[in-house]
Amino acid sequence: MSASSKKRDIKIRRSWEINGDIESDKDYWITRAGQRSHLYAAGFQQEDFQKPTVTVSAPYMSYIMCNQRCDTLLKAAGTAIEELGGKAFMNMTPVVSDGQTIGSAGMRYSLVSRELIADSIELMTDAYRTDAVMTFGGCDKTNPAALMPLARTNCIGITLYPGTAAAGKHPRTGEMLSQHSPYEASGAYSAGLLDIEELSQIEKHTCPGSGTCSGMFTANTMSTCIEALGMTVPNSSTAPALNANGEIHEQVLENCIQSATCLFEMMEKNVRVRDILTKEAFENSITVMMALGGSTNGVLHLLALAKEAEVELSIEEFNVIADKTPLLANLTPEGKYNVVDLHAIGGLPLVMKHLLDHGLLHGDCLTVTGKTVAENLKDVPSLPEDQDIIKPLTNPIAPPGRHILILTGSLAPGGAVIKTSGKDFPRWEGPVVVCDSEQAGLDTILQGKLQRGQALVIRNEGPKGAPGMPELLGCSAALVGRGLGPHCPLITDARFSGATRGIMIGHVVPESVHLGPLALLRTGDTIVIDVGRRALDWKVSEEEKQERSKDWRPPPSRVTTGILRKYAALVGDASHGAICN
């Protein structure tokens, strides 16, 4: 008997709500004749009604490097499911590229797309009463979006990653180029540090082909976090998207087959997503994020995923894990390697095995393979000695507490996020220049109005205020490009790209449109950043704050119709994942 004709031993069949089952309930089966007629029209054969149905969902757009091969991967996954005896209900969701929309009004839709993609997958799963779900990630928001509906509905599900792009290479110098390179080059051009020809060379050679951004930016942060959670097959989160011929890499295609196999085993054993997404699994994921030097967006997305999985996870717990996890990865944007280099020496399993051997991971967490984390890592070798991509715990790039940290204080009573990237960040005190929008902040930088020793505050760009909590990579990269990165902190209620470098503090809660302290700041006020104390404060008396609050009026809404208006009405704060729930 072939795999495709084998009757799977799957006892719980939600799909029978749609098409019925003559063996278990003939009377109900008779009432489903009309529904089956539509499936016959779509290509079902009589024997197909006994097969489990699987939603296969991929975010796709033809001109996004991260996801432009997902149409092909969707079909590959569907074929794997049908060869194992299932019926694949394939569909595509929207996707918004951060890299393409940064610095424009389109960037407001990026975080919104996370909710829309998650809702779309839930809709296509629950409306068709499918028995299991397979989802694809890719560009930044698609990775948490691929997992959020699975956690929300506690279905039987698995998620996949379409792979990472190769790094770019400067045609003249041979220097490795990464996704932050052209943004920083724009800032350097505005400061007269390079000419238009050099800028053109950098922009043309930064991204050599399909796949997600090559550094430890948000996409790869979330792919590795999700593998650490146990929700994708081992060693898939760092795989290259393309082979040397520019075709989909063989391992990515193999991951589709392996994922389908795992999914059917989960159906047969009735293993559900929340069996995997435990509190300990989230602690593993945060540990991996800290060790790899991941993006601050990982904080936002892991909080959202925990909320969907009904796991109690507070933003303060990120500091607890940060304070015991050294920074090990020498990856861009601060290091000298990209994620494909990590894959070449063993990928994430190599890192997780090292962390597990030193007691930093929970080895008994279940994964989609049906095995525990420790069982998956049993035969993974130790860190190779002849490489400096991943440093050992005995000689880390930086000690614990030197990467992503949560700050609180009078300027951020509900929390804020900073990424120190291994640096020993001294106490900083100085005056602020306040801007009421991203564009005003960018103009301030590019027009040379910000001086060393001043902090730039950009407000009204939070989840509700923007709305959509855009990433301010254009601003942060302009600061770095003009040589101000180490000297001028940037504080905002918006987010930052994983490609961000410099002294950047985002996710400030409450955001300014909720009369958070940012709303009352004025140019010239003094703020204090004390990373050692995990504190973000401003030196203004309580009496002065009260006087300013009397005069404050919320800024007019920037949107009055459409999806952004709905989002602004529903979204929560960043310290709780900025979800619409």
N, C-alpha and C positions, 0 to 999 in steps of 0.2 A: 504494500500500500504506500503510495507516495505521500509526502508531507502535505501536499495540497488537498488530497482526498481524505486524509486522516480526520476522524471526528475527535475534536479536542475534548479532554476531560475537564470541562469548565462548567461547574454546577450552577453558578449564579449568572444568569443571562438577562441583563436589563433590556437588551435589544428585542426580546420577545414582547415587550410592551408595544412595540411598533408592528412587528410582523406576525406575532403569535407563534405558538408551538403546538402542533397537532398531537404530539405524544403526551404533553403534560396537561393540556386544557383544550380539548377539541372545540368546545362551545365558543371559547374566546377566539380561537384560531379562525373560526368561521366568520366572526365579526371583523376580522382584519383583512378581508379580501380586497377591499378598495385600496388599502395601504400597500399591499403586496403588488397590486397592479401597477402602481407608480414605480416600484422597484424593478419589476419586470421591464418596464419601459426604459429604465436607466441602465439595463444590462444584466440584472440578476438572472440566474438560472434557478431551477427549483431546489437544487441541492444547496444553494448559497444561503437559504434561509435557516439552515442548521449551523451555520458558521458564526463565530463571534465577530462582532463589528468593532472596528477601531477607528476613532477619529485621528487623522494625521493632519497636523496643522503647521504651516510654515509661513513666516513673514517674508514677503517677496516684493521687490521692486526692481525693474530692469537696470536702473542706473545707480544702485547702491553697492559699493564693492563688498560690503560685509554679507549681503544677502542675495546677490544677483544670481547665484547658482542654486538657491534654495528650491526653485521650481524643479530642477533635475533631482535634487536630493529628496524632495517630496515623493517623486515617482519611484525612486530607488527604495525608499522606506515602504511605500505602498506595495511594491512588488515583493519585498521580503515578507511582509505580513501575509499576503495572499499565498505565497509559497509555503507558509507555515500553517495554512488552513483557515485564515481569517478573511474578512472583507474590509478593505481599507476605504474609509470615507474621507477623501482628501479635500482639503480646502486651504486657502491662503488668507492671511490677515494683512492689514496695513503695516508699514514700517516707516519710521522717520529717521533719517541719518543725522546724527549730531554734527558730524564733520562737515556736512553740506549746509546745514541751517544755522550754525553758530554765528552769532552777531547779527542775525536778521529776526524779523518778527516770526519767521517760521520756527525758530528755536523754542518758542513758547509751546509748541505742539509736541515736543520730544517726550517730556515726562508724562504728558497727557496720553501719549500713544501707549505707554505701559499699561494704563488702565483699560484703554480701548482694545488692545490686543488680548489682554487677559479676559475681558468680558466677551470678546468674540469667540475665544476658544471655549469658554464656559457655554456660550450659546450654542455653538455647533456640536458640543458634546451632549449637553442635557436635552436639547431639542430633539436630537435624533436617538437619544437613549442608548448611546453606544456603550460597549462593554469595557472599553479601555481607551487610553489616549496616548498618543506619541506626538510630542511637540518639538519644534526647532527653535533655537535662539539665533544669535548672530550679532548684529549691531547692539550697542549698549543696553537699551531698555528692553529689547526683545528677550534677553536671557531671564531676568526676573519675571517678565510677562509670560514666558513660556511655562513657568513653574507655579506662578500665583494661582491660576484657576485649578490646577491639580491639587494644591494644598487646600484651597477654599472648599472644594467639593469632596475631598478625601476619596478620590476615585482611584482606580488602578492606572498608573501612568508612569511615563518616563520622558526625559527630555534629551535632546542631542545638540551638538555644537557643530556648525558648518566648517570650522577651521580658521586658522590665523593666516593672514597675508605675510609674505616675505617683507623684510625691511627694505627701504629704499637705499640707494647709493649715489652719492654725488659723482657726476661723470668726470669731474676734473680732479678732485681731491681724494676720491674714494671713501670719504667720510660716510658713516652710516646715517641715513636720514630716517626720522620717525615722524609721526603725525603732528607733533608739536613744532617741527622744524619750519614749515612755511608760515605759521602764525607768528613765531618769534622772528622770522626773517622780515615779516611785514613791519614789526616794531623796529627792527634794526634799520630798515630802509627809511622809516620816518625820522630816525635820528641821524641819518646820513652815514650810517656805518657800512652799508653795501649799496650797490647800484641796481638798476632795474634788470639788467641781464642776469646778475647773480640770483636775484629774487625769482626770476623766471626759471632758471635751472633747478632751483630747489623745489618749486611747486610742481614741475613736470616730472621729477624723479623721486619724489617722496613715497608714492604709492605705486609699486610696480605691477599690481594685479589684484584679483579678487581675494577676499578673505577679510577678517576683522583686523582692526589696527594692531600693529605688530608688537607694541610694547605692553607693559603691565598697566594698561589703561583700563577703562571701565569694562569693556567687553571681556577681556581676558581675566580681569578681576572676578567678574561674575561667573565666567565659565569654570574657573578653578574653585570658586566658592561652592558652586553647585555640584561639582565632582566631589568636593570634600563633604558636602551634605549627604552624599550617597545616591543622588538622583540621576546620575548619568554613568555610563559604563566607564570603568577605569581607563586612565591614560587617553581619554578623548578630549580633554579640555585644552590641550596645548598643541593638538595635531595641526600640521600645515594644511591650508585649504587646497592648494594646488601642487601638482608634481612638477618635475622639470620641464614637461611638455606643455604646461599651462592648462592641464586638465584636472578635474576633481581628483584629489589625492586618494590613492587606494585605501589608506587607512580610514578616511572619512566614509567611504562607501562600505567598508567592512564594519564600521561602527553602526551603520544603519541596520545591517544584518544582525549583528550582536545585540543591538537594542531590541529588535523585534523578538529575538529568542528570549531575552530576559523578560520582555513584556508578557509573552505567553506563559512563561513559568510563574510570573506574578498572578496572572489570571487563574491558573490552575490551583495555586495555593491561596488565592484571595488575599494577597499582600497589597495593602493600600498605602497611599502616599504618607499618611500620618504615622504609619508604622515605622517609617524611615525618618521623617522630619521631627525628631525629638529635640528636647532642650540640649542634650549632649551633642547631637549632630550640628546644631547651630554653634555651639562652642567650638567644635572642630573647625567649622567653616571660618569663624572669626580668627581663630589661631592661624589658619593657612593664609588668610588675607593679610594679617600682620607680618608673617614671616616672608611673604612674597613681595611686600611693599605695594599693596593694592591701592585702588582708588578710594577717595572719600565717598564716592557714590555707593560703594559697597555697604556702608553704614545704613544709608537710606533704604537700599533694596533688601538687605537682610532683615531690617526691622519690619518692612512691608511683608516679606515672606513669612516671618514668624507670626505676624498678626493673622495672616490668612490661614496658617496652620494651627492657630489657637495655642501657640507656645508663648509663655510669658518671657519676654526678652525686653529689657530696658536699655536705653542708650548708655546709662552709666556702666553697664556690664562690659562695654567695649574697653573701658579703661582698665578694668580688672584683668582682662585677658592681655591687653597691651603691656601691662606692667610685668608680665611673666614670659613674653614672647619676643625674642630678639629678631632683628631684621637680617634675613639670610640671603636674599636674592639681589643679584647685581644686574638688574633689569631696567630698561628705560621706563620712565623718563629721566631718572637720576643715574641709573647705571649704564653699562656699556653694551649689554646684550639685549636681544629680543626674545620673545616667547618661543619661537621656533628653535632657537639655540637651546633653550631649556628642554624642549621635546627631544632634541637629538641626544641628550645624555640620559634620558629616562623619564622626562615629563613629571607631572605632579606626583605620581606614585613614589618617585625617588625622594621628593621633599617630605611627603607624608610619612614614609617609612622612617626617615631620620627623626621627625618630630615624635612619632609613636615610640621609637626606641628610647627616647629621652623623656618619656612620660608626659608629653604635651598634648596628646590626642587621646580620645576615648576609643579604644580598640573594639569595643563590643557593640558599636552601632551597626544596625542592619543597613544594607545597601540594595540597589536594584538587581544585583547579581544573585541575591538570595544568601550571600555570604556577609560576614561582618567586615568592618574596616580592616581588622587585624588579619582575617583570613585572606582578603584580597591582596594584602601587602606581604604575605608570608614569604614569597619567593623573590621579592624585589631586592636587588643588591644594595649595598651601602653606597654612600656618596663616593664617586670617583675622586681620587686625590689629585689627578692631573687636570683640574678645571677650576675656574673661579666664578662660574655662573651662580652656583649655590654654595655659600660658605657654610662650614660646619658650626654647630652651636658653641663649640669651644673657641671659635675665632670668627664671630659674626661680623657683618658689616657694621652693625650698631647694636648696643645692648637693649634690653627690654625698655619699653616706654619711649621709643625714639621714632615712632612712625605715626600712625593715626591716633589722635587723642581727642577726647571730648572736653571742652572747656565750658565752665559755667561762671556766673558772676553777675554784676549789676548791669552789664551790657547784653548778657545772654542768659537770663535766669532759667530758661528752658533748655539751654544747651547750644553749643556750636561745635563745629568739627574743624580740626587743623591737621594737616599732613606735614610732618617735619622731615620725612624721608631720611632718617638716620642722623640728622644734624642735632647738635647740642644747641638748642635755641635759647639764647639769653633772654632775660627779662627786657621787655621793650616798653618804653614810655615816650609818648610824643603827641603832637597835635594831629587833628584829622582834617581832611578835605572831604566834604559831604556832597554827594551827587544823588539826584533823585531818580536816576534811570541808568541802565547799562550804557546807552549811547552817550549820555552826559559824562559818564566815567571814562569811556574810551576817548572822547574828545579832550578831556582833561589831560590824559596821558599823552596822546599824540601831539597835542599843542604845547607840550612842555610846561604845563601849569602845576605839575606835581614835582616837589623837590625832595631830595634825600632827607630822611628823618621825618617825613610826613606819612601818615597812613591815609589811604583812600577808602572811603566808605561809600558803597553803592547800595541803596535801599529801594524798596518798592518792587523788588524782583523775586519775592518769595512765591510759594505755591499759589496763594490767592492773589497776591498783589500784581504779579507780572501779567496775567496769571500763567502758571506752568513752570515756575522755578527754573529758568534757563541756566545753562552753563556759561560762565563768563570767560571762556578760554581766550576770546579776542582781547579782553582787557588784561588778563593775567600774562598772556604771551607778549602783549605790547610792553608791559612793565619789564619783563625779562629781556626782551629785545632791545630796550633802551638802556639796559644796564641798571635798572632800579630794583630788580627782583629781590636782592638780599637786603635792601635798604628801606623799602616802602611796603608795609603790610597792606593787604586788601581785605576788607571785612564786608560781608554781605549776607543778606537773607536768601540769596540765590545759591546755585551749586557751582562746582568746578569740574572741568573735564579731568579724566584720569591722566591726561597728558600735561596737566598743570605742574609748574615748578614755581618756587618762590615762597613767600610768607603769605599764604592764602587761608583765610578763615571764612568758612561758609556755613550754610544751614542755620543761621542765627534764629533762635526761637525765644520769644514770639517774634514773628515777622513784623515789619514796620506798619503794614496796613491794619494790624491788630493792636496798634498803639504799643508795639514793643519799644524798648529803649532806643533802638535805631531811629525811630520816628522823631525823637526829641533831640537827637544830636545836632550840633551846629558846627560849622567850620570854625576851627580854632580850639574846640574842646580838646581836652587831654584824655587819652585812653591808656590803659596798661594791659599788656599781654604778658602773663606770667605762666609759661608752660609748666614750670616746675610745680606750681601750685594748681595747675589745670584751671587757671582763672583768666577771665576776660572782663575788665572793669572800665568804668569811666569816672573821671574826677569832676563831678558836678554835684553840688549839694542837693539834698532832698527837697529843700525849699525851692531851689531853682527848677528842679524837675517838675514840681507841682505847678509852678507858674507857667512853664512851657506847655504842660498838658492842658491847661485851661484854654490856650489859644489853638491847640491842635485840631485840625479837621481832616478826616480821611480823604485821601486823594480820590478824584472821580474814577470810577471803574473804566479800565481801558477797553473793555468789551461789553457789548450789550446783547449780543445774539450768539447762537451757535454753540459748538462743543466747548469752547473756552469759558463761556458764561456758565454752562452746566458744571464744568470742572471747578471753577472758582466758588460756586455755591456749595460744593460737596467736599472739597479736599480738606484733609487734616494737616497738622503741622509736621515739619520735617523730623522732629524727634520721635515721631510715631510712624515714620515711613512715608508720609505724604500720600496716604491712600484715600480713596473715595469710598468710605464705608461708614 
